[in-house]
Each structure stands twice: as structure tokens, then as C-alpha cells.
């Protein structure tokens, strides 16, 4: 099983990034998928989650109105479109498979992360 994130980088406040997470070795289309992040010195927190069929999406309060999660089951790929980025969004972003979207727990499989840095 492999989850590979991409799309992170350095962006100015107010800018946008699109993260991708490509999965292999698992039944992607049957699993809830999500994004979590961890900033230095802080606990990991859930950002967004999407049900296996894409019907239900969940967002942390900090992400609502700015981030959009989506998935392409045919490509086994998860996305996170991040707009209006703020310096407080700076963190390592991880995708996770088989999450409980209510509390972001579970997560049988994890990627290595992609760094997002937002400059002020």
C-alpha cells in the first residue's frame, strides 16, 4: 500500500495550492479519505475528509469556505484545493485512507506528507 502526496510548496498569503494524493495497493474507491496536517509544535489535526463515494464531505472550521476536497476513484487520487491561504495553514499535510470522517481517527494508511508553507 502506498499513498503519495504532492502539490505542496511555498506560497504567499492569499494564494492557492492544490494537493494530490495518489494511492496504490488498496481499494481506494471503497475507503473514506482525508487530509490532516501537523504544524511544528502542534498536534496533528483533521482538515477535511470525503466519503468513499464522494457524496459526503467534511471540513474543519479553519478550512470551511477556503478548501475543497475531492476525489477521482478512477484514478485512485484524492485532492485538496486550498484557496485564500493564510500563514497559519503552514504545516505538513498528510493524506490518510480508511478514516472515520466524524473524528479523523482510524486512518489505516498514511502518506509521507507534503509541506505547505504560507508566507505573510
GIJO-V942995 format. One record per residue. RES is the residue in one small letter. SS is DSSP state (@ for helix, = for strand, . for the rest). PSI is psi in whole degrees, 0 to 359 (NA if undefined). NEAR is the number of other ideal C-beta (glycine too) atoms within 10 Angstrom. Layout:
# GIJO-V942995
{{RES	SS	PSI	NEAR} {RES	SS	PSI	NEAR}}
This chain:
# GIJO-V942995
{{x	.	135	10} {x	=	133	11} {x	=	124	23} {x	=	115	14} {x	=	152	22} {x	=	168	13} {x	.	353	16} {x	.	174	19} {x	=	192	13} {x	=	129	12} {x	=	151	17} {x	=	155	10} {x	.	137	13} {x	.	349	11} {x	.	185	14} {x	.	153	11} {x	=	152	21} {x	=	114	14} {x	=	146	23} {x	=	151	17} {x	=	113	26} {x	=	129	17} {x	=	150	24} {x	=	152	10} {x	.	11	10} {x	.	166	16} {x	.	75	12} {x	@	315	22} {x	@	353	15} {x	@	2	11} {x	.	138	22} {x	.	143	22} {x	=	151	30} {x	=	170	28} {x	=	135	29} {x	=	163	22} {x	=	156	23} {x	=	120	14} {x	.	156	14} {x	.	130	7} {x	.	3	5} {x	.	160	9} {x	.	156	6} {x	.	140	15} {x	=	147	14} {x	=	139	22} {x	=	308	25} {x	=	154	25} {x	=	151	24} {x	=	139	25} {x	.	166	16} {x	.	328	18} {x	.	4	11} {x	.	1	14} {x	.	321	7} {x	.	135	11} {x	=	151	16} {x	=	143	20} {x	=	141	18} {x	.	155	16} {x	.	324	6} {x	.	341	14} {x	.	342	20} {x	.	133	10} {x	.	348	10} {x	.	326	15} {x	=	148	22} {x	=	124	16} {x	=	144	22} {x	=	170	14} {x	=	154	23} {x	=	99	14} {x	.	332	17} {x	.	332	8} {x	.	1	12} {x	.	45	18} {x	=	138	18} {x	=	144	29} {x	=	156	20} {x	=	108	26} {x	=	122	15} {x	=	118	27} {x	.	165	13} {x	.	48	12} {x	.	147	21} {x	.	156	13} {x	@	328	11} {x	@	354	11} {x	@	354	22} {x	.	124	18} {x	=	170	21} {x	=	129	18} {x	=	131	23} {x	=	142	22} {x	=	151	29} {x	=	146	25} {x	=	151	24} {x	=	40	16} {x	=	152	26} {x	=	112	13} {x	.	346	19} {x	.	324	11} {x	.	7	10} {x	.	23	21} {x	=	171	10} {x	=	250	15} {x	=	72	19} {x	=	331	11} {x	=	144	17} {x	=	149	15} {x	.	179	20} {x	.	345	11} {x	.	155	17} {x	=	134	22} {x	=	132	12} {x	=	124	22} {x	=	124	15} {x	=	120	20} {x	=	148	11} {x	.	NA	9}}
